Amino acid sequence: MYYRLKLINYFDVWGNKKDGWDVNNACVEWDDVWSCDLDDKTLLKILKNTDFLEKNVRINQINFEWVSPEVCEISARRSHYPLCRLEIIDKKEDD
């Protein structure tokens, strides 16, 4: 199965680690990336290859939380700061 992904960038976040975070504004960064794997390592690689995250970000610095079958919330592990959301917007069977 191939999955078409859309990245929603949480570019305006309010709050703090103690009281919690609120996403004030977001935008679509891209919606044309396809992947056959949705594991954390692959998703991190996609975020780096599309220049959303720096190349030096490691898997143990990021949380990937599937909040529904088609939505993955991504945050910084230490502070739980919300970074973005990936959504599955299309699916295709392998040929």
N, CA, C and O atoms as a GROMACS GRO file, in nm:
protein
  380
    1MET      N    1   0.085  -0.118   0.000
    1MET     CA    2   0.000   0.000   0.000
    1MET      C    3   0.090   0.124   0.000
    1MET      O    4   0.190   0.129   0.071
    2TYR      N    5   0.053   0.222  -0.079
    2TYR     CA    6   0.120   0.352  -0.081
    2TYR      C    7   0.027   0.456  -0.022
    2TYR      O    8  -0.094   0.454  -0.046
    3TYR      N    9   0.084   0.547   0.055
    3TYR     CA   10   0.006   0.650   0.124
    3TYR      C   11   0.052   0.787   0.080
    3TYR      O   12   0.172   0.817   0.080
    4ARG      N   13  -0.043   0.871   0.043
    4ARG     CA   14  -0.012   1.011   0.010
    4ARG      C   15  -0.029   1.091   0.138
    4ARG      O   16  -0.133   1.084   0.205
    5LEU      N   17   0.074   1.168   0.172
    5LEU     CA   18   0.075   1.242   0.297
    5LEU      C   19   0.064   1.392   0.276
    5LEU      O   20   0.109   1.448   0.176
    6LYS      N   21   0.003   1.455   0.376
    6LYS     CA   22  -0.004   1.602   0.381
    6LYS      C   23   0.056   1.645   0.514
    6LYS      O   24   0.026   1.588   0.619
    7LEU      N   25   0.142   1.747   0.508
    7LEU     CA   26   0.205   1.800   0.629
    7LEU      C   27   0.142   1.933   0.666
    7LEU      O   28   0.140   2.026   0.586
    8ILE      N   29   0.090   1.940   0.788
    8ILE     CA   30   0.036   2.064   0.844
    8ILE      C   31   0.140   2.118   0.943
    8ILE      O   32   0.171   2.053   1.043
    9ASN      N   33   0.194   2.236   0.914
    9ASN     CA   34   0.296   2.300   0.997
    9ASN      C   35   0.229   2.384   1.105
    9ASN      O   36   0.151   2.474   1.074
   10TYR      N   37   0.261   2.355   1.230
   10TYR     CA   38   0.212   2.436   1.342
   10TYR      C   39   0.311   2.551   1.363
   10TYR      O   40   0.399   2.543   1.448
   11PHE      N   41   0.297   2.656   1.284
   11PHE     CA   42   0.397   2.763   1.286
   11PHE      C   43   0.374   2.868   1.394
   11PHE      O   44   0.460   2.953   1.416
   12ASP      N   45   0.259   2.864   1.461
   12ASP     CA   46   0.231   2.962   1.567
   12ASP      C   47   0.174   2.886   1.687
   12ASP      O   48   0.056   2.851   1.689
   13VAL      N   49   0.259   2.862   1.786
   13VAL     CA   50   0.219   2.785   1.904
   13VAL      C   51   0.237   2.872   2.027
   13VAL      O   52   0.340   2.937   2.045
   14TRP      N   53   0.135   2.873   2.113
   14TRP     CA   54   0.139   2.949   2.237
   14TRP      C   55   0.146   2.855   2.355
   14TRP      O   56   0.107   2.738   2.345
   15GLY      N   57   0.194   2.905   2.467
   15GLY     CA   58   0.194   2.828   2.590
   15GLY      C   59   0.334   2.794   2.637
   15GLY      O   60   0.433   2.855   2.596
   16ASN      N   61   0.338   2.693   2.725
   16ASN     CA   62   0.467   2.649   2.779
   16ASN      C   63   0.455   2.503   2.822
   16ASN      O   64   0.347   2.445   2.823
   17LYS      N   65   0.568   2.446   2.858
   17LYS     CA   66   0.574   2.305   2.894
   17LYS      C   67   0.487   2.274   3.017
   17LYS      O   68   0.419   2.172   3.021
   18LYS      N   69   0.490   2.363   3.115
   18LYS     CA   70   0.417   2.340   3.240
   18LYS      C   71   0.265   2.347   3.221
   18LYS      O   72   0.192   2.258   3.266
   19ASP      N   73   0.218   2.452   3.154
   19ASP     CA   74   0.074   2.474   3.140
   19ASP      C   75   0.014   2.409   3.015
   19ASP      O   76  -0.108   2.396   3.004
   20GLY      N   77   0.099   2.370   2.924
   20GLY     CA   78   0.050   2.308   2.800
   20GLY      C   79   0.060   2.402   2.682
   20GLY      O   80   0.084   2.522   2.697
   21TRP      N   81   0.042   2.345   2.565
   21TRP     CA   82   0.058   2.418   2.439
   21TRP      C   83  -0.075   2.429   2.366
   21TRP      O   84  -0.160   2.341   2.374
   22ASP      N   85  -0.092   2.539   2.294
   22ASP     CA   86  -0.207   2.560   2.206
   22ASP      C   87  -0.157   2.601   2.068
   22ASP      O   88  -0.079   2.696   2.055
   23VAL      N   89  -0.202   2.530   1.968
   23VAL     CA   90  -0.168   2.568   1.830
   23VAL      C   91  -0.261   2.682   1.790
   23VAL      O   92  -0.382   2.665   1.782
   24ASN      N   93  -0.201   2.798   1.766
   24ASN     CA   94  -0.277   2.917   1.730
   24ASN      C   95  -0.298   2.928   1.580
   24ASN      O   96  -0.401   2.979   1.535
   25ASN      N   97  -0.202   2.880   1.501
   25ASN     CA   98  -0.214   2.890   1.356
   25ASN      C   99  -0.132   2.780   1.291
   25ASN      O  100  -0.031   2.735   1.345
   26ALA      N  101  -0.178   2.736   1.174
   26ALA     CA  102  -0.112   2.628   1.102
   26ALA      C  103  -0.133   2.647   0.953
   26ALA      O  104  -0.222   2.720   0.910
   27CYS      N  105  -0.049   2.581   0.874
   27CYS     CA  106  -0.063   2.588   0.729
   27CYS      C  107  -0.016   2.457   0.666
   27CYS      O  108   0.060   2.382   0.727
   28VAL      N  109  -0.061   2.431   0.545
   28VAL     CA  110  -0.016   2.314   0.472
   28VAL      C  111   0.120   2.343   0.410
   28VAL      O  112   0.136   2.440   0.335
   29GLU      N  113   0.219   2.261   0.442
   29GLU     CA  114   0.353   2.274   0.385
   29GLU      C  115   0.361   2.202   0.252
   29GLU      O  116   0.416   2.254   0.154
   30TRP      N  117   0.307   2.081   0.248
   30TRP     CA  118   0.303   2.003   0.125
   30TRP      C  119   0.196   1.896   0.137
   30TRP      O  120   0.153   1.861   0.247
   31ASP      N  121   0.152   1.846   0.022
   31ASP     CA  122   0.050   1.741   0.020
   31ASP      C  123   0.072   1.643  -0.095
   31ASP      O  124  -0.023   1.585  -0.148
   32ASP      N  125   0.198   1.624  -0.131
   32ASP     CA  126   0.228   1.543  -0.249
   32ASP      C  127   0.341   1.442  -0.225
   32ASP      O  128   0.410   1.404  -0.319
   33VAL      N  129   0.358   1.400  -0.101
   33VAL     CA  130   0.462   1.302  -0.069
   33VAL      C  131   0.396   1.166  -0.051
   33VAL      O  132   0.297   1.151   0.021
   34TRP      N  133   0.454   1.066  -0.118
   34TRP     CA  134   0.403   0.929  -0.110
   34TRP      C  135   0.503   0.842  -0.034
   34TRP      O  136   0.624   0.860  -0.047
   35SER      N  137   0.452   0.747   0.044
   35SER     CA  138   0.537   0.654   0.116
   35SER      C  139   0.465   0.520   0.129
   35SER      O  140   0.343   0.514   0.141
   36CYS      N  141   0.544   0.414   0.128
   36CYS     CA  142   0.485   0.281   0.150
   36CYS      C  143   0.499   0.238   0.295
   36CYS      O  144   0.439   0.139   0.336
   37ASP      N  145   0.577   0.312   0.373
   37ASP     CA  146   0.595   0.283   0.516
   37ASP      C  147   0.553   0.403   0.599
   37ASP      O  148   0.574   0.518   0.559
   38LEU      N  149   0.495   0.375   0.714
   38LEU     CA  150   0.453   0.483   0.804
   38LEU      C  151   0.513   0.467   0.944
   38LEU      O  152   0.459   0.520   1.041
   39ASP      N  153   0.624   0.396   0.953
   39ASP     CA  154   0.689   0.382   1.083
   39ASP      C  155   0.759   0.513   1.117
   39ASP      O  156   0.782   0.597   1.030
   40ASP      N  157   0.793   0.530   1.244
   40ASP     CA  158   0.853   0.655   1.292
   40ASP      C  159   0.981   0.691   1.217
   40ASP      O  160   1.002   0.807   1.182
   41LYS      N  161   1.065   0.592   1.193
   41LYS     CA  162   1.192   0.618   1.126
   41LYS      C  163   1.171   0.672   0.984
   41LYS      O  164   1.240   0.765   0.942
   42THR      N  165   1.076   0.614   0.912
   42THR     CA  166   1.046   0.661   0.776
   42THR      C  167   0.986   0.801   0.778
   42THR      O  168   1.022   0.886   0.696
   43LEU      N  169   0.895   0.825   0.872
   43LEU     CA  170   0.834   0.958   0.880
   43LEU      C  171   0.938   1.065   0.914
   43LEU      O  172   0.934   1.175   0.860
   44LEU      N  173   1.031   1.032   1.003
   44LEU     CA  174   1.138   1.126   1.035
   44LEU      C  175   1.223   1.155   0.912
   44LEU      O  176   1.260   1.270   0.886
   45LYS      N  177   1.253   1.052   0.837
   45LYS     CA  178   1.333   1.070   0.714
   45LYS      C  179   1.260   1.160   0.615
   45LYS      O  180   1.323   1.244   0.551
   46ILE      N  181   1.130   1.143   0.602
   46ILE     CA  182   1.051   1.228   0.512
   46ILE      C  183   1.057   1.374   0.558
   46ILE      O  184   1.076   1.464   0.477
   47LEU      N  185   1.041   1.396   0.688
   47LEU     CA  186   1.043   1.533   0.741
   47LEU      C  187   1.180   1.599   0.720
   47LEU      O  188   1.187   1.719   0.696
   48LYS      N  189   1.286   1.521   0.727
   48LYS     CA  190   1.420   1.575   0.701
   48LYS      C  191   1.440   1.600   0.551
   48LYS      O  192   1.492   1.705   0.512
   49ASN      N  193   1.401   1.505   0.469
   49ASN     CA  194   1.422   1.517   0.323
   49ASN      C  195   1.340   1.629   0.260
   49ASN      O  196   1.376   1.679   0.153
   50THR      N  197   1.231   1.668   0.323
   50THR     CA  198   1.151   1.779   0.273
   50THR      C  199   1.189   1.911   0.340
   50THR      O  200   1.122   2.013   0.322
   51ASP      N  201   1.298   1.907   0.418
   51ASP     CA  202   1.353   2.025   0.486
   51ASP      C  203   1.260   2.084   0.591
   51ASP      O  204   1.272   2.202   0.625
   52PHE      N  205   1.167   2.003   0.642
   52PHE     CA  206   1.085   2.052   0.753
   52PHE      C  207   1.165   2.047   0.883
   52PHE      O  208   1.157   2.138   0.965
   53LEU      N  209   1.243   1.941   0.900
   53LEU     CA  210   1.330   1.928   1.017
   53LEU      C  211   1.475   1.933   0.974
   53LEU      O  212   1.509   1.896   0.862
   54GLU      N  213   1.560   1.979   1.064
   54GLU     CA  214   1.704   1.981   1.039
   54GLU      C  215   1.756   1.838   1.025
   54GLU      O  216   1.699   1.745   1.082
   55LYS      N  217   1.863   1.821   0.951
   55LYS     CA  218   1.922   1.689   0.928
   55LYS      C  219   1.977   1.625   1.055
   55LYS      O  220   1.989   1.502   1.061
   56ASN      N  221   2.009   1.704   1.157
   56ASN     CA  222   2.069   1.649   1.280
   56ASN      C  223   1.965   1.605   1.384
   56ASN      O  224   2.004   1.558   1.491
   57VAL      N  225   1.836   1.618   1.356
   57VAL     CA  226   1.732   1.574   1.450
   57VAL      C  227   1.733   1.422   1.456
   57VAL      O  228   1.739   1.354   1.353
   58ARG      N  229   1.727   1.369   1.577
   58ARG     CA  230   1.730   1.224   1.596
   58ARG      C  231   1.593   1.172   1.638
   58ARG      O  232   1.509   1.245   1.689
   59ILE      N  233   1.573   1.043   1.614
   59ILE     CA  234   1.445   0.979   1.640
   59ILE      C  235   1.404   0.990   1.787
   59ILE      O  236   1.286   0.998   1.818
   60ASN      N  237   1.502   0.992   1.878
   60ASN     CA  238   1.469   1.000   2.021
   60ASN      C  239   1.434   1.142   2.067
   60ASN      O  240   1.407   1.162   2.185
   61GLN      N  241   1.435   1.239   1.976
   61GLN     CA  242   1.398   1.376   2.010
   61GLN      C  243   1.254   1.410   1.971
   61GLN      O  244   1.204   1.517   2.004
   62ILE      N  245   1.188   1.318   1.901
   62ILE     CA  246   1.056   1.345   1.842
   62ILE      C  247   0.957   1.238   1.886
   62ILE      O  248   0.992   1.121   1.896
   63ASN      N  249   0.834   1.280   1.913
   63ASN     CA  250   0.722   1.187   1.938
   63ASN      C  251   0.632   1.181   1.816
   63ASN      O  252   0.596   1.284   1.759
   64PHE      N  253   0.595   1.061   1.777
   64PHE     CA  254   0.498   1.038   1.671
   64PHE      C  255   0.378   0.970   1.735
   64PHE      O  256   0.388   0.856   1.780
   65GLU      N  257   0.265   1.039   1.739
   65GLU     CA  258   0.146   0.984   1.804
   65GLU      C  259   0.030   0.979   1.704
   65GLU      O  260  -0.021   1.082   1.660
   66TRP      N  261  -0.010   0.857   1.668
   66TRP     CA  262  -0.124   0.838   1.578
   66TRP      C  263  -0.251   0.857   1.660
   66TRP      O  264  -0.290   0.769   1.737
   67VAL      N  265  -0.316   0.972   1.641
   67VAL     CA  266  -0.436   1.004   1.718
   67VAL      C  267  -0.562   0.950   1.652
   67VAL      O  268  -0.669   0.946   1.713
   68SER      N  269  -0.550   0.909   1.527
   68SER     CA  270  -0.657   0.840   1.455
   68SER      C  271  -0.588   0.757   1.346
   68SER      O  272  -0.467   0.771   1.327
   69PRO      N  273  -0.661   0.672   1.276
   69PRO     CA  274  -0.595   0.590   1.173
   69PRO      C  275  -0.527   0.670   1.061
   69PRO      O  276  -0.440   0.617   0.991
   70GLU      N  277  -0.564   0.795   1.045
   70GLU     CA  278  -0.509   0.874   0.935
   70GLU      C  279  -0.442   1.003   0.978
   70GLU      O  280  -0.410   1.086   0.893
   71VAL      N  281  -0.421   1.023   1.107
   71VAL     CA  282  -0.361   1.148   1.157
   71VAL      C  283  -0.252   1.117   1.260
   71VAL      O  284  -0.276   1.048   1.359
   72CYS      N  285  -0.133   1.170   1.234
   72CYS     CA  286  -0.019   1.154   1.324
   72CYS      C  287   0.025   1.292   1.374
   72CYS      O  288   0.065   1.377   1.294
   73GLU      N  289   0.017   1.312   1.505
   73GLU     CA  290   0.065   1.436   1.566
   73GLU      C  291   0.212   1.419   1.600
   73GLU      O  292   0.253   1.316   1.654
   74ILE      N  293   0.292   1.520   1.567
   74ILE     CA  294   0.436   1.513   1.588
   74ILE      C  295   0.478   1.627   1.681
   74ILE      O  296   0.445   1.743   1.658
   75SER      N  297   0.552   1.590   1.786
   75SER     CA  298   0.594   1.690   1.884
   75SER      C  299   0.736   1.662   1.931
   75SER      O  300   0.791   1.554   1.910
   76ALA      N  301   0.795   1.763   1.995
   76ALA     CA  302   0.927   1.747   2.056
   76ALA      C  303   0.912   1.660   2.180
   76ALA      O  304   0.821   1.684   2.261
   77ARG      N  305   0.996   1.563   2.197
   77ARG     CA  306   0.982   1.466   2.306
   77ARG      C  307   0.996   1.530   2.443
   77ARG      O  308   0.913   1.504   2.531
   78ARG      N  309   1.097   1.612   2.465
   78ARG     CA  310   1.121   1.669   2.599
   78ARG      C  311   1.012   1.766   2.644
   78ARG      O  312   0.960   1.754   2.755
   79SER      N  313   0.976   1.858   2.559
   79SER     CA  314   0.883   1.965   2.599
   79SER      C  315   0.740   1.939   2.554
   79SER      O  316   0.649   2.011   2.596
   80HIS      N  317   0.719   1.839   2.472
   80HIS     CA  318   0.588   1.810   2.411
   80HIS      C  319   0.539   1.924   2.322
   80HIS      O  320   0.420   1.934   2.293
   81TYR      N  321   0.633   2.009   2.279
   81TYR     CA  322   0.600   2.121   2.191
   81TYR      C  323   0.547   2.066   2.058
   81TYR      O  324   0.616   1.989   1.992
   82PRO      N  325   0.426   2.105   2.018
   82PRO     CA  326   0.369   2.053   1.893
   82PRO      C  327   0.439   2.113   1.771
   82PRO      O  328   0.449   2.235   1.757
   83LEU      N  329   0.488   2.026   1.683
   83LEU     CA  330   0.560   2.070   1.564
   83LEU      C  331   0.472   2.070   1.439
   83LEU      O  332   0.470   2.166   1.363
   84CYS      N  333   0.400   1.959   1.420
   84CYS     CA  334   0.323   1.946   1.297
   84CYS      C  335   0.230   1.826   1.306
   84CYS      O  336   0.226   1.755   1.407
   85ARG      N  337   0.156   1.806   1.199
   85ARG     CA  338   0.065   1.693   1.187
   85ARG      C  339   0.079   1.634   1.047
   85ARG      O  340   0.083   1.708   0.949
   86LEU      N  341   0.087   1.503   1.039
   86LEU     CA  342   0.082   1.434   0.909
   86LEU      C  343  -0.054   1.370   0.894
   86LEU      O  344  -0.106   1.308   0.987
   87GLU      N  345  -0.111   1.384   0.775
   87GLU     CA  346  -0.240   1.323   0.746
   87GLU      C  347  -0.228   1.236   0.623
   87GLU      O  348  -0.164   1.274   0.525
   88ILE      N  349  -0.290   1.120   0.627
   88ILE     CA  350  -0.300   1.035   0.508
   88ILE      C  351  -0.418   1.086   0.428
   88ILE      O  352  -0.532   1.084   0.477
   89ILE      N  353  -0.393   1.132   0.306
   89ILE     CA  354  -0.502   1.189   0.226
   89ILE      C  355  -0.539   1.104   0.105
   89ILE      O  356  -0.637   1.133   0.036
   90ASP      N  357  -0.461   0.997   0.079
   90ASP     CA  358  -0.492   0.907  -0.031
   90ASP      C  359  -0.419   0.777  -0.008
   90ASP      O  360  -0.316   0.773   0.061
   91LYS      N  361  -0.471   0.670  -0.066
   91LYS     CA  362  -0.408   0.539  -0.058
   91LYS      C  363  -0.415   0.472  -0.194
   91LYS      O  364  -0.513   0.487  -0.267
   92LYS      N  365  -0.309   0.398  -0.228
   92LYS     CA  366  -0.307   0.322  -0.353
   92LYS      C  367  -0.248   0.184  -0.325
   92LYS      O  368  -0.153   0.171  -0.248
   93GLU      N  369  -0.305   0.085  -0.386
   93GLU     CA  370  -0.253  -0.051  -0.376
   93GLU      C  371  -0.123  -0.062  -0.454
   93GLU      O  372  -0.101   0.008  -0.552
   94ASP      N  373  -0.037  -0.153  -0.408
   94ASP     CA  374   0.085  -0.182  -0.484
   94ASP      C  375   0.047  -0.240  -0.619
   94ASP      O  376  -0.052  -0.313  -0.631
   95ASP      N  377   0.126  -0.207  -0.719
   95ASP     CA  378   0.098  -0.260  -0.852
   95ASP      C  379   0.148  -0.401  -0.868
   95ASP      O  380   0.132  -0.461  -0.975
   0.00000   0.00000   0.00000
